[in-house]
Amino acid sequence: MEILRNKVTEPLANQAETDYDKISSIFHALKDSATLKLFNESSQGFKSGKETIRKLHLTPRKYYSCLKELTDLGIIESYGKSYNLSPVGKILHQIVFDDILPFVSPEVKLPDTFSIMRLRNELSTIDNYGDTARLIINSVDQAKTSINLSTRFVDLAIMQSILSAANRGAKLKILTDPSIDSTNLFKLLATSMKSIRNRIDQPILDPKDLRTREIPVSFIIVDDRTAVFEFPSREFKMAFLTTESRPVRMLSDYFQELWNRP
């Protein structure tokens, strides 16, 4: 989800080291039991303040230290005085508390653990932007009913694919960052696609299906069955593909939350 995004100029080895450092920072934060408590509390949402400190039996200093660390890592997000898991945080929470915890819990025998483990259909990591773009275009080209896009960047090829899907009848909802001149961009793309339409005076994208919001993370959901989301960063680092119903539903709910914000 990128337009004219500057190519990463650092050597690939250095980029890999940066990715490892980011992942290491996440694991380093979660090794602390107090941080894990706050991380788990974020799955239900909480308000910053004395009530949360008392509930989790933390000192104010420890609470604010954990809160800052989780926020800086992009695992939780703040909305005024309230905090919730970010899209990446929701996936991470699922892995830690649904998949890993049963294995380490002394109350659960190993065979029982396997029986309660939920099998994934697919959760893939993509560390190359070209592969990510091609995967998105392939998914969009097969879209039948709907496409929800939340993006801080724009890729012309992806956008053309999305408009082609709309031309086939897929319903679009698109959230773009204020830094993107999305209205003129889509007019330009629609005009360039006139060869696939008999009339270009009928807009492919209804203005009511395009909104501008502060976008914390770029992601796309196709037919409520496939989702691709980027790890939050200024430059592309990695992306994730999932066809598993639970994370797709989480991202769909998060998209609707962003869509309904004033």
Backbone hydrogen bonds, N-H to C=O, Kabsch-Sander energy under -0.5 kcal/mol:
donor,donor_aa,acceptor,acceptor_aa,energy
9,T,7,K,-0.5
15,Q,11,P,-2.0
16,A,12,L,-2.6
17,E,13,A,-2.2
18,T,14,N,-2.0
19,D,15,Q,-2.2
20,Y,16,A,-2.6
21,D,17,E,-2.4
22,K,18,T,-2.1
23,I,19,D,-2.4
24,S,20,Y,-2.8
25,S,21,D,-2.2
26,I,22,K,-1.7
27,F,23,I,-2.2
28,H,24,S,-2.6
29,A,25,S,-2.0
30,L,26,I,-2.1
31,K,27,F,-0.8
31,K,28,H,-0.5
32,D,29,A,-1.2
36,L,32,D,-2.1
37,K,33,S,-2.2
38,L,34,A,-2.1
39,F,35,T,-2.7
40,N,36,L,-2.6
41,E,37,K,-2.3
42,S,38,L,-1.7
43,S,40,N,-1.2
44,Q,41,E,-1.4
45,G,41,E,-0.7
46,F,83,Y,-1.9
48,S,81,K,-3.1
53,I,49,G,-1.8
54,R,50,K,-2.7
55,K,51,E,-2.4
56,L,52,T,-2.2
57,H,53,I,-0.5
57,H,54,R,-0.7
58,L,53,I,-2.2
63,Y,59,T,-2.9
64,Y,60,P,-2.5
65,S,61,R,-1.8
66,C,62,K,-2.5
67,L,63,Y,-2.6
68,K,64,Y,-2.2
69,E,65,S,-1.9
70,L,66,C,-2.5
71,T,67,L,-2.0
72,D,68,K,-2.9
73,L,69,E,-1.7
74,G,71,T,-1.3
75,I,70,L,-2.1
76,I,70,L,-1.2
77,E,84,N,-3.3
79,Y,82,S,-3.3
81,K,79,Y,-0.6
82,S,79,Y,-1.7
83,Y,46,F,-2.8
84,N,77,E,-2.2
85,L,42,S,-1.0
86,S,75,I,-2.5
90,K,86,S,-2.4
91,I,87,P,-1.7
92,L,88,V,-2.4
93,H,89,G,-2.7
94,Q,90,K,-2.0
95,I,91,I,-2.0
96,V,92,L,-2.6
97,F,93,H,-2.8
98,D,93,H,-0.6
98,D,94,Q,-1.8
99,D,94,Q,-1.1
99,D,95,I,-0.6
100,I,95,I,-2.2
101,L,96,V,-2.0
103,F,100,I,-1.2
104,V,100,I,-1.0
104,V,101,L,-0.8
105,S,101,L,-1.4
108,V,105,S,-1.2
109,K,107,E,-0.5
113,T,109,K,-2.1
114,F,110,L,-2.1
115,S,111,P,-1.5
116,I,112,D,-1.4
116,I,113,T,-0.6
117,M,113,T,-1.2
124,S,241,L,-2.4
126,I,239,A,-3.2
132,T,128,N,-2.0
133,A,129,Y,-2.9
134,R,130,G,-2.2
135,L,131,D,-2.3
136,I,132,T,-2.4
137,I,133,A,-2.6
138,N,134,R,-2.3
139,S,135,L,-2.1
140,V,136,I,-2.9
141,D,137,I,-2.6
142,Q,138,N,-0.7
142,Q,139,S,-0.7
143,A,140,V,-1.6
147,I,171,K,-2.6
148,N,221,I,-2.5
149,L,147,I,-0.5
149,L,173,K,-2.7
150,S,219,F,-3.0
151,T,175,L,-2.5
156,L,154,V,-0.5
159,M,155,D,-2.7
160,Q,156,L,-2.4
161,S,157,A,-1.9
162,I,158,I,-2.3
163,L,159,M,-2.4
164,S,160,Q,-2.0
165,A,161,S,-1.9
166,A,162,I,-2.0
167,N,163,L,-2.1
168,R,164,S,-1.1
169,G,165,A,-0.5
169,G,166,A,-1.1
170,A,165,A,-2.4
171,K,145,T,-2.8
173,K,147,I,-1.9
174,I,209,D,-2.7
175,L,149,L,-3.3
176,T,211,R,-2.3
177,D,151,T,-1.4
180,I,177,D,-2.3
182,S,180,I,-2.0
185,L,181,D,-1.9
186,F,182,S,-2.6
187,K,183,T,-1.7
188,L,184,N,-2.3
189,L,185,L,-2.4
190,A,186,F,-2.6
191,T,187,K,-2.1
192,S,188,L,-2.1
193,M,189,L,-1.0
194,K,191,T,-1.5
196,I,193,M,-2.3
197,R,194,K,-1.3
206,D,204,I,-0.6
209,D,206,D,-2.6
210,L,207,P,-1.5
211,R,174,I,-2.6
213,R,176,T,-2.1
215,I,213,R,-0.7
219,F,150,S,-2.8
220,I,228,V,-2.3
221,I,148,N,-2.6
222,V,226,T,-3.0
223,D,146,S,-3.0
223,D,221,I,-0.5
225,R,222,V,-2.3
226,T,222,V,-1.8
227,A,242,T,-2.5
228,V,220,I,-2.1
229,F,240,F,-2.2
230,E,218,S,-2.7
231,F,238,M,-2.8
239,A,126,I,-2.8
240,F,229,F,-2.6
241,L,124,S,-2.6
242,T,227,A,-2.5
243,T,122,E,-1.3
244,E,122,E,-0.7
248,V,244,E,-1.9
249,R,245,S,-2.5
250,M,246,R,-2.4
251,L,247,P,-2.5
252,S,248,V,-2.2
253,D,249,R,-2.6
254,Y,250,M,-2.4
255,F,251,L,-2.7
256,Q,252,S,-2.3
257,E,253,D,-2.0
258,L,254,Y,-2.4
259,W,255,F,-2.8
260,N,256,Q,-2.0
261,R,257,E,-0.6
261,R,258,L,-0.8
